[in-house]
Amino acid sequence: MASAPERRANIGPRGRRKRLNAGLVAFAISVALGAALIAGGTAPRWRLVLALPLFVAALGYFQARDKT
């Protein structure tokens, strides 16, 4: 039975830290923007704007975690 290929990181610790920080900043922006939209009483459909910063936050987190 063949074993799974070895996974190697293609970025160093500095690159992972940068991606994680970018993800955390994007998440903080998402939380602040979401709170502002809710507090401002905007229509719920405007909360779809949160999809972009949340996507960037997820990318930063998962790329840092998976070392890619």
N, C-alpha and C positions, 0 to 999 in steps of 0.2 A: 504494500500500500504506500503510495507516494505521500510525502509530508507536504504541508503547505509551504509555499515559498517564503523565505525570510523577508520581513518588512523592514525597509530601511528609511530613515527620515531623509527628506530632501531639503530640509532647512535646519539651521542651527538653533540653539537656545535663544539667541537674540531675535531671530525671525519669528519664532513661536511666541515670544513675549510681546512682540509688536502686534501680531495677529490677535492675541488674547486681549491686549489693551484696546485695540480697535473694536473688538466685539463687546467689551465692557462699556466703552464709550457709547457705542450704538445702542446698547441696551438701556443705558441711563437716559439717553435722548428719547428712546421709545417710552420709557416710564414717565418722564417729564411731559412729553407731548400728549400721552394718553391721559394723564391727570389734568392737563390744561383743557383738553377736548371735553372731558367729562365735567369739569368744574365750569367750563364756559357754556355748557348746555347745548353744544352743537348736536346736530342730527347724528344718530348712530352710524350712518353710511360714511360719514367723514372719518370715522375711526379706521377705515381701510387704509388711510394714509400711513398707519403704523406698520403696514406690511413691509415696506422697504427698510426702515431701520431695524426691524426685528429680523429680517432676512440677513442683513449685514451682520447683526449680532450673532446669529446662528452660524454664519460662515466663519467668522473670526474664532468663535469658540471651538467648533468642530475641526477646523483646520489646525488650530493650536493643539488640540487634544490628540489628533491623529498624526501630527508631525508632518503635514503635507504643505 
